[in-house]
Amino acid sequence: MANPTAAMLVIGDEILSGRTRDANMHFLAQELTKQGIDLKEVRIVSDDAAAIENAVRALSEAYDHVFTSGGIGPTHDDITADCIARAFETPIDVRADARALLEAHYAKSGSELNEARLRMARIPDGAELIENPVSTAPGFTIANVHVMAGVPSVFGAMVASVLPKLTGGSPLLSQTLRVDRGEGDIAATLGSLADDFPDLSIGCYPFQINGVFGANVVVRGVDGARIDAAVTRLAKDLEL
Amino acid sequence: MANPTAAMLVIGDEILSGRTRDANMHFLAQELTKQGIDLKEVRIVSDDAAAIENAVRALSEAYDHVFTSGGIGPTHDDITADCIARAFETPIDVRADARALLEAHYAKSGSELNEARLRMARIPDGAELIENPVSTAPGFTIANVHVMAGVPSVFGAMVASVLPKLTGGSPLLSQTLRVDRGEGDIAATLGSLADDFPDLSIGCYPFQINGVFGANVVVRGVDGARIDAAVTRLAKDLEL
């Protein structure tokens, strides 16, 4: 059976302007690979309502799961939750259980649960909360979309709350063979290998170190024995 | 006049599997911001022909410029050039000027210009070559799509070849004000500032250092005097 598929939607002007380097995508990619969920596409859009809504709709229809990061804080530019509600044509309002979480949290820290912070309890109808052990304000899952914070420590904690609940597939395994030859010298051999192992993905990633050209050949798939066979054959073909 | 808009398309299984952390997006975002071209969207797709073609078509229609990275090397998984040709319904073949560049390069280095390497001279009809001072094999521009390599040193050199030829807009300027208060405490003030400066983008990026909550408020726009005014007003409102 094919693995479940996923897409990620990163929301934030700060990534697109080059101010911030996104860290969540790389983290999520690694976690999904371990769990056998195939990340097929990532989109990064700005804090723009139409862009967010259109991307959520398109990705939610195309993939089994969508993971979003960013835009669920207390400030005016945090518009993700409302956009998700509109994308699913469902009402959104402050929800009692989310509000109770925030009340307890801010009572303990001595901060005021003001109007801005209360926005973080706005949850679309029919959603399920995602636990946030770092800073309390929850994410949520609606249909196949998991809505999480952009701050990397919080995003990571929310991913850890969500992933165990999802049905994974066969974890993607890989082996890497480093070849100290130019990519163009081994391309024909790799092409023939790819033809003979259509169930595996064979990638070639060139590098240049101290003027020497080489390439890392990465063989990926869900069947460890097949990967072994392909790497053994490759080493033999290249006379390594 | 509004700035030109741009999208980036990153092509590569190695990013989506979490093996490699993309570096080109962050670099391009910074370069475009300097030149006054607004990066509006990034998509990352796998080495899959349909995914590449669909993304190229969608982004080429929606934005003034599209920058792609990855998939133009000599190996079987380098399918970008052929996908771009199909997306624009134009023929593709080995082109004489691109071939001559590779011949001279490999003659000098003593390597063979074999069939695999010759694939790097496949250029869609009507495209213009993008110079590659690092490793010779050229990128190309067709319509509003700039097709470049994924290896960061080569991608960077190609961006440097392309960007001076594009008409930029007003560079995006920004000022950052660090506020040592919780995001929720300053949200109302920021919302009011955003209402009064609709021409500026006001972002709030929370952090937590040694248990203290704070936020960097970033004010972005193309008019330096307006940004000054907004930051001065913010400091006054927050009694900093």
Interface residues (C-beta under 8 A of the other chain):
Chain A: D13 E14 I15 L16 S17 G18 R19 T20 R21 D22 M25 H26 F27 L28 A29 Q30 E31 L32 T33 L39 K40 E41 V42 R43 I44 V45 S46 D47 A51 G73 P74 T75 H76 D77 S111 E112 N114 E115 A116 R117 R119 M120 S135 V151 S153 L172 S174 G182 E183 G184 D185 I186 A187 A188 L190 G191 A194 S201 I202 G203 C204 Y205 P206 F207 Q208 V218 R220
Chain B: D13 E14 I15 L16 S17 G18 R19 T20 R21 D22 M25 H26 F27 L28 A29 Q30 E31 L32 T33 L39 K40 E41 V42 R43 I44 V45 S46 D47 A51 G73 P74 T75 H76 D77 S111 E112 N114 E115 A116 R117 R119 M120 S135 V151 S153 L172 S174 G182 E183 G184 D185 I186 A187 A188 L190 G191 A194 S201 I202 G203 C204 Y205 P206 F207 Q208 V218 R220
